[in-house]
Amino acid sequence: MGNKTIQEKLKELAESDPSRSAAARLRDIIDDVDAAIASGVKISVIRKTLSESGLNFTEASFIGTRARIKKNKGAAMKAAPKTTTKPLDEKINKASDQTNIEKKSNKFVFNNNPDPKDLI
C-alpha cells in the first residue's frame, strides 16, 4: 500500500476521476465559484476558467447547475440534525445566575431542600 491513507486515496479519486459529471465536479468547488461571483467576477470569465480546467458549461447550463447545487445544498443543511450545546450552556448559565441572585439578593428564594437549622 503506499504512504497514502484510504481517505487520501478516495479524495484523490473523487477529484480526478474523469467519469464524474461536470455537475459533480462543479459541486466540489461551488463555494469558490460563489466567492468569485460575490466579489464581482463575471460568469463568462468563470466559465472560461472552468473550461480551461475541463469543465465545459453553456451559460444556461452553468446557471441552472449552480442553482440546483445551491438548492440541494440548502435542503441538505435543513435536513441535517442540529447539534448544539446551547441548551446545556443556557441551563448552566441560568443555574449560575440563580446562585448569583441568591447570594446578592435579600429577597425570599424558595428552597426545595431547606437546612433543618433554618426552619423555625
C-alpha angles and dihedrals in degrees: 000000000000131000094286119103121228090253092055091048092049092047091050091048092049092051098044105033105120092202091068114105123252089245091055091050091047089052089059092059102029093115090056091047091050091048090052092049091047090053091055104263111151118244090235090059092047091049091050091051092047090048091054087056093050099265106121119188134162112229091255094047091047092051093044094046092047091050092049092049092050091047093050091045090053092049090050091051091052093047095048113099113252114240115193139146093208097109091050091047090049091051091050092047092048091049092049091046090051090052090050091049091051091051096046100038129076090196123111114275119188113237119197092199108038120189108251091230089060092058119095 
